[in-house]
Amino acid sequence: MNQNILAAPLAAALTFAASEAATLSWSDTAPAVDGADIANFVGVTADGDNINGGDDQQTYIAGGRPQQGQTFTTGVNGGQGFELNSITLQHVTYSTFWSVDSGWSGIEPVYVRVGTIDGVGTFTADLSVTADLVDSGNPALEAAGGQSGTGSGWYVTVAFDTPLALNDSTTYAFTFDTLSPYMELNGDGTTDANYGGGSVFTLPQGSDTGTADLTHTGDRVFHLDMTAVPEPTVALLGGLGILGLLRRRRA
């Protein structure tokens, strides 16, 4: 069940740094969902079915638009927590005008923030990541989307240089933001049933904290590449096993 007001108390402080670097890449294929990954791949094929009826303020990563966000809830891993490796969003698949900027070529960075939203809707970023908009040689993206026409349906992934530590059973939030290039994101604003662990939201542009707008129905198309942190004893046994093999080979 999606939540409009999210209480996200932290059992322990987030352990990653306040600012990290990341790499942005494009793909015409959805990321594989495995291990501890969290994902929602249910999008729409018409603008009017996107978030808030396709309202640009709720669907575009763009200069002058709000930060586009999504909340999500981590699973249970014996208190060991998880590592978040990357976040992926999808360009729309339907016919639209100004759906993607053909100049996504390193002119401006994209900002990704990860944090929490408290019971009164205040977002606080515990991490702010900057990824260069690298022209990764995907002419099909620009030809399919361009500055008008049909959305490409391609996926944009921001992979963190250093994985981000997250706690068990905690509701987090992420946002995407940029100052110049733009892309319309896929999502489904017709129902809250696609992803039960969170909900779509927006945040004022360029801020690490602020009041989130949680009033809209739906979820974005997203994928979180996550790894469950092993228990210390398991990691130790694995290390001892490798050490033993090395010793036997030397003998």
Residue, then its C-alpha position, 0 to 999 in steps of 0.5 A: m500500500n502506498q503512503n502519502i505521509l511517510a514516517a521513516p525513523l532511522a534505526a542507525a545513521l546512514t553511513f555513506a558520505a554527504s557527496e559522491a560521484a557517479t556515472l550516467s549511462w543509457s540502455d534500450t533494455a530494462p535492468a535485470v531484477d535479481g538479489a535484493d533489487i527493488a523495481n517497478f516496470v509498470g509504465v503507461t503508453a499515453d501522456g494522460d495516464n502518467i503522474n497527475g494526468g501527465d502534468d509536466q511538473q510531475t514528469y520532467i527532469a528539467g531546468g525550472r521543474p521540481q525534483q522528480g522523486q520516488t519513495f521505496t522501502t528496503g527489505v529484511n536482512g537480519g539487521q545487516g542492511f543493504e548497499l544501493n549501487s545504482i538507480t534507473l529511470q525510464h524515458v516515456t514510450y508515447s508520442t509527446f512534444w519536447s520529450v527529451d533534449s537531444g543535447w544530453s552530452g555532458i553540458e550539465p550534470v544530473y543530481v541524484r539525492v537519497g534521503t528520508i521523508d519524515g511524518v510531516g513530509t520534510f525531505t532530508a538528503d543524506l547523500s547528494v550525487t552528481a553524474d556527468l551527462v555523458d554522450s554514450g553514443n546512443p543515436a537511437l535515443e535522440a532519433a526516437g525521442g529528439q525534441s519531439g515525436t515518440g518517446s524512446g522508452w530507453y533507460v537512464t542509469v546513475a551508478f554510484d562510484t561507492p555503494l550507499a549503505l541503507n538500513d533494513s525495513t526503512t522507507y527512503a526517498f530518491t530524487f533526480d534533478t538537472l538545470s538544463p537538459y530534460m527528459e520526460l519520465n515514465g510512470d503510472g498515475t492511474t493507480d497506487a497498486n503497482y508498487g506497494g513500498g512507496s509512492v511518487f513525489t516531487l520536491p523544489q528544485g536544487s534543494d537537499t531538504g524541503t517539503a515533499d509534494l506527496t499528494h499524487t497517485g502512482d509510481r515511477v518506472f524505476h529500478l534500484d540495484m541493491t546488494a544484501v550485506p552478508e553477516p560478518t560470520v559468513a563473510l569471515l568464513g568465506g575469507l577463510g575458505i579462500l585463504g585455505l584454498l590458496r595455502r593448499r595450492r601453494a603446498 
